[in-house]
Amino acid sequence: MITTGYYEEAEIAIFTLYQFYSGVDYTMPMTPKEDLADFQFWLQTSRFIARRTASVYASRVRNMIRLTQQPLCTEHLDTFLHSGWADSSRDGYYCAWNRFAEYCSTKNIDLPRPTLKSDQRAARREYHIPPNILDCILELISVTGMKSKVIPHLCLKHINRVPNNGMWEMADPTENGLYYRIPISLTMNILEWGHTEEPSPDSPLIPIVTNSLEPMPLPPLKRLLSRRKNSR
């Protein structure tokens, strides 16, 4: 594992990723199709993040690489995140860089990370979903017969919000041609918890935290649902 005592190695790690793992020379102009393609693929397949959202993550990482003062270290990452560049989506930059660091660790590269806010760290560790929302998710699974492994893939764009006898139609993103009829009342309860702001088409049905573009990972979701089911 590459260490980052003085963090110069982190800059080498970035170059290594571009040149060897992504097949892109960091010093050459990059296109969206080339830049961090492997990272985006990893987000989609390992973290169940939608393609468009993965592209946003890559764009934020790219900005941090280019605009953060060198040498790359926690102090300089924090300075960038508190600068005007990050004002519009500071939490998004935090999340994107930490996902990038996770990806780098799969390549045996240890990158410095910015300082996370205490409330974000706790939220990520606890994976909290209110009991009444867990009840709605359990009922949704029961009514539709869908498998729980589908849930991290579900986004707003998969729901056709045209009422039909109190139901909406939802496409299964993991199996072409498969659709579910979902009760509007149950789904609205979930959406109103997960998105206090107007969601985008790529917003997950069950976010990791309220208003996040990142879905709740399957393992903690299954644990929460199992605990709730056993406690009722």
URFEN-V707398 format. One record per backbone hydrogen bond with DSSP energy under -0.5 kcal/mol. NH is the residue of the N-H (numbers start at 0). CO is the residue of the C=O. Records with the same first field share a line. If there is no record, write none. Layout:
NH = CO / CO
This chain:
1 = 107
10 = 6 / 7
11 = 7
12 = 8
13 = 9
14 = 10
15 = 11
16 = 12
17 = 13
18 = 14
19 = 15
20 = 15
21 = 16
23 = 17
25 = 23
27 = 24
33 = 30
34 = 30
36 = 33
39 = 35
40 = 36
41 = 37
42 = 38
43 = 39
44 = 40
45 = 41
46 = 41 / 42
48 = 42
53 = 49
54 = 50
55 = 51
56 = 52
57 = 53
58 = 54
59 = 55
60 = 56
61 = 57
62 = 58
63 = 59
64 = 60
65 = 61
66 = 62
67 = 63
76 = 72
77 = 73
78 = 74
79 = 75
80 = 76
81 = 77
82 = 79
85 = 79 / 82
86 = 83
88 = 85
89 = 86
92 = 88
93 = 89
94 = 90
95 = 91
96 = 92
97 = 93
98 = 94
99 = 95
100 = 96
101 = 97
102 = 98
103 = 99
104 = 100
105 = 101 / 102
106 = 102 / 103
107 = 104
108 = 103
110 = 108
115 = 113
120 = 116
121 = 117
122 = 118
123 = 119
124 = 120
125 = 121
126 = 122
132 = 129
133 = 129
134 = 130
135 = 131
136 = 132
137 = 133
138 = 134
139 = 135
140 = 136
141 = 137
142 = 138
143 = 139
144 = 140
149 = 146
150 = 147
152 = 149
153 = 149 / 150
155 = 202
156 = 200
157 = 154
158 = 155
159 = 157 / 168
160 = 158
161 = 159
162 = 160
163 = 166
166 = 163
167 = 181
168 = 159
169 = 179
170 = 157
171 = 177
172 = 170
174 = 171
177 = 174
178 = 176
179 = 169
181 = 167 / 179
183 = 165
186 = 182
187 = 183
188 = 184
189 = 185
190 = 186
191 = 187
192 = 188
193 = 189
194 = 190
202 = 199
204 = 153
206 = 204
207 = 213
210 = 193
211 = 208
215 = 205
220 = 216
221 = 217
222 = 218
223 = 219
224 = 220
225 = 221
226 = 222
227 = 223
228 = 224
229 = 225
230 = 226
231 = 227 / 228
